[in-house]
Amino acid sequence: MKDKSVIITGGGSGIGKTTAIRLAKEGARVMVTDINVDSAHETTKIIKENNGISEALEVDVTKVEDIKMMIKKTVDVFGNLDTLINNAGISNPETLLHKTDEETWNKVIDVCLNGVYLGMKYAIPELIKNGGGTIINTSSIAGIKGQKFLSAYSAAKSGVIAITKTTALEYGKYGIRVNAIAPSIIDTPIVDGWKESHKWEILSTANALRRIGQPEEVAETILFLASDKSSFITGRTLAIDGGTLLGR
């Protein structure tokens, strides 16, 4: 990833933060974006303290003007765009579908699916200019198998898998590879509340490896998909799940 220009959304915490730091360690120039700009600056600070190159931006992935600004700023600062990582996402409170209010449904779809669409829509012209590049979209195993009480999230993440496939087909001729990742439970602040649940003992061991994943393990997978080491892989969704989809 030496001198590659990368955008990562949701880069202020969790998987996004860890991935941004990992890519910078490999020599990438990383534009860290997050709706919480203070957290984005914190990620950038860590990268710079380790002699990496990074800038931070406040970006709401549901806003077209923010996405346009994100792409333009990256090209202006770094000279081009090589990789887009659509990582920003939210979930919905666990509830039955008929008790999921429309505002919650629309918000989850807007961030998790429309945000991916907008990121790719405005990044792809720059990737074409660049002679190719890579896109990695963050889905979830919930998008593969579905997850009860998370209908909005599951629907959005399933849509991410579908749009990953179609975009890979449409833009492969331009040298653009598009892949998705589908993590299971990863040890990030998002799951801290779950650790207090009586169900945590089951949730935390519900896979073949009998443990939850670490953000560093996801970051390594994203690094692989962004790099030339995965040069013949496109349109795929790679589960990072410790064997969760296999059952127990």
C-alpha positions in Angstrom: 0.0 0.0 0.0 3.0 2.3 -0.3 1.9 5.8 -1.4 -1.7 4.5 -2.1 -4.4 7.1 -1.4 -7.2 5.6 0.8 -10.5 6.9 2.1 -12.1 5.1 5.0 -15.5 6.1 6.3 -16.3 5.5 10.0 -12.6 5.7 10.7 -12.9 7.2 14.1 -13.5 4.1 16.1 -13.7 0.3 16.1 -12.9 -1.6 12.9 -12.5 1.7 10.9 -9.9 3.1 13.3 -7.9 -0.1 13.5 -7.9 -0.4 9.7 -6.9 3.2 9.1 -3.9 2.7 11.4 -3.0 -0.6 9.8 -3.1 0.7 6.3 -1.0 3.7 7.2 1.6 1.4 8.7 1.8 -0.2 5.3 2.6 3.2 3.7 -0.9 4.3 2.6 -2.0 7.9 2.8 -5.3 7.7 4.7 -8.2 10.1 4.7 -10.0 9.3 7.9 -13.7 10.4 7.8 -16.3 10.1 10.5 -19.5 11.9 11.5 -17.7 12.4 14.8 -14.8 14.5 13.6 -13.0 14.5 17.0 -12.7 10.7 16.8 -11.4 11.0 13.2 -8.7 13.4 14.4 -7.8 11.0 17.2 -7.2 8.3 14.6 -5.2 10.7 12.5 -3.1 11.7 15.5 -2.1 8.1 16.2 -1.1 7.6 12.5 1.0 10.8 12.5 2.7 9.9 15.8 3.8 6.7 14.0 5.2 8.7 11.0 2.2 7.9 8.8 0.4 10.3 6.5 -3.3 11.0 7.3 -5.9 13.7 7.3 -9.3 13.9 9.1 -12.7 15.0 7.7 -16.1 15.3 9.2 -18.4 13.4 6.9 -22.0 12.3 7.1 -22.3 9.5 4.5 -26.0 10.1 4.0 -25.3 13.6 2.6 -24.3 14.0 -1.1 -22.4 17.2 -0.5 -20.3 15.6 2.2 -19.4 12.7 0.0 -18.5 15.0 -2.9 -16.4 17.1 -0.6 -14.7 13.9 0.8 -13.7 12.8 -2.7 -12.5 16.2 -3.8 -10.5 16.9 -0.6 -8.8 13.5 -0.9 -7.7 14.1 -4.5 -6.7 17.7 -3.7 -4.5 16.6 -0.7 -3.2 13.2 -1.9 -3.2 13.7 -5.7 -5.5 10.8 -6.5 -7.6 8.0 -5.1 -6.7 4.4 -5.1 -9.0 2.8 -2.5 -12.4 3.5 -0.9 -13.4 1.6 2.2 -17.1 2.1 2.9 -17.1 1.2 6.6 -19.5 3.7 8.3 -22.6 2.0 9.7 -25.2 1.9 12.5 -27.6 -0.7 13.7 -31.2 -0.7 15.0 -32.4 -1.5 18.5 -33.3 -5.2 18.7 -37.1 -5.5 18.0 -39.6 -7.3 15.9 -40.1 -6.0 12.4 -43.7 -4.7 13.0 -42.4 -2.8 16.0 -39.6 -1.2 14.0 -40.6 2.4 13.4 -40.2 4.0 10.0 -37.7 6.6 11.2 -35.3 3.9 12.5 -35.7 1.8 9.4 -35.0 4.7 7.1 -32.0 5.9 9.1 -30.3 2.4 9.1 -30.9 2.0 5.4 -29.7 5.5 4.7 -26.4 5.1 6.5 -25.6 1.4 5.9 -26.8 1.1 2.3 -27.3 4.5 0.7 -24.0 5.6 2.2 -22.2 2.8 0.4 -24.0 3.7 -2.9 -23.1 7.4 -2.6 -19.5 6.6 -1.7 -19.1 4.4 -4.8 -21.0 6.7 -7.1 -18.7 9.6 -6.5 -15.4 7.7 -6.0 -15.7 5.5 -9.2 -15.0 8.4 -11.6 -11.8 9.1 -9.8 -10.8 5.5 -9.7 -11.4 5.3 -13.5 -9.2 8.4 -13.9 -6.6 6.6 -11.8 -6.6 3.6 -14.1 -8.3 1.4 -11.5 -8.4 0.8 -7.8 -10.2 -1.1 -5.1 -13.4 -0.7 -3.1 -14.2 -2.6 0.1 -17.7 -2.4 1.5 -18.5 -3.5 5.1 -21.4 -5.8 5.2 -22.1 -8.3 8.0 -23.0 -12.0 8.5 -26.4 -10.6 9.2 -26.5 -9.6 5.6 -25.8 -13.2 4.6 -28.0 -15.3 7.0 -30.3 -12.6 8.4 -30.6 -11.8 12.1 -33.8 -11.8 14.0 -34.8 -8.5 15.7 -32.4 -6.7 13.4 -34.5 -6.5 10.2 -33.3 -3.0 9.1 -29.7 -3.8 9.7 -29.9 -7.2 8.0 -31.7 -5.7 5.0 -29.2 -3.0 4.6 -26.2 -5.3 4.9 -27.7 -7.8 2.4 -28.1 -4.9 0.0 -24.4 -4.1 0.4 -23.6 -7.6 -0.8 -25.8 -7.2 -3.8 -24.5 -3.8 -4.8 -20.9 -5.1 -4.3 -21.6 -7.8 -6.9 -23.2 -5.6 -9.5 -20.6 -2.9 -9.2 -17.8 -5.4 -9.6 -19.5 -6.6 -12.8 -19.9 -3.1 -14.1 -16.5 -1.7 -13.4 -14.1 -4.6 -13.7 -13.2 -3.5 -17.2 -11.8 -0.3 -15.7 -9.5 -2.2 -13.4 -11.7 -1.6 -10.4 -12.1 -4.4 -7.9 -15.1 -4.3 -5.5 -15.4 -6.7 -2.6 -17.2 -6.8 0.7 -16.4 -8.1 4.2 -19.0 -9.7 6.5 -17.8 -9.7 10.1 -19.5 -11.5 12.9 -19.2 -10.2 16.5 -16.0 -8.2 16.8 -14.6 -6.8 20.0 -15.3 -3.1 19.5 -17.1 -0.5 21.6 -20.3 -1.4 19.7 -20.6 -4.7 21.6 -19.7 -3.4 25.1 -23.4 -3.3 26.0 -23.8 -6.9 25.0 -21.1 -8.0 27.4 -23.5 -7.2 30.3 -26.2 -9.3 28.8 -27.0 -12.8 30.2 -26.7 -13.9 26.5 -23.1 -12.9 26.2 -21.7 -16.3 27.2 -23.6 -17.8 24.3 -23.0 -15.0 21.8 -19.3 -14.8 22.5 -18.7 -18.5 21.8 -21.2 -19.1 19.0 -18.7 -20.1 16.3 -16.2 -22.8 15.5 -13.4 -20.9 17.2 -15.4 -20.3 20.3 -14.4 -16.6 20.6 -15.2 -13.2 19.2 -13.1 -11.6 16.6 -10.6 -8.8 17.1 -10.6 -5.6 15.0 -7.0 -6.3 14.0 -8.2 -9.5 12.3 -10.7 -7.6 10.2 -8.1 -4.9 9.4 -5.8 -7.5 8.0 -8.5 -8.8 5.7 -9.3 -5.3 4.5 -5.6 -4.8 3.9 -5.5 -8.0 1.8 -8.5 -7.0 -0.3 -7.2 -3.4 -0.8 -3.7 -4.6 -1.9 -2.4 -6.3 -5.1 -2.2 -9.6 -3.2 -5.9 -10.0 -4.0 -5.5 -8.9 -7.6 -7.8 -11.6 -9.0 -10.6 -11.3 -6.5 -13.6 -9.2 -7.1 -17.4 -9.3 -6.4 -16.9 -11.5 -3.4 -18.1 -11.2 0.2 -15.5 -12.6 2.7 -17.0 -13.7 6.0 -14.7 -12.9 9.0 -16.7 -14.9 11.4 -14.7 -17.6 13.1 -16.9 -20.1 11.5 -20.2 -18.6 12.8 -22.0 -19.4 9.5 -21.0 -23.1 10.0 -23.1 -23.3 13.1 -21.9 -24.8 16.4 
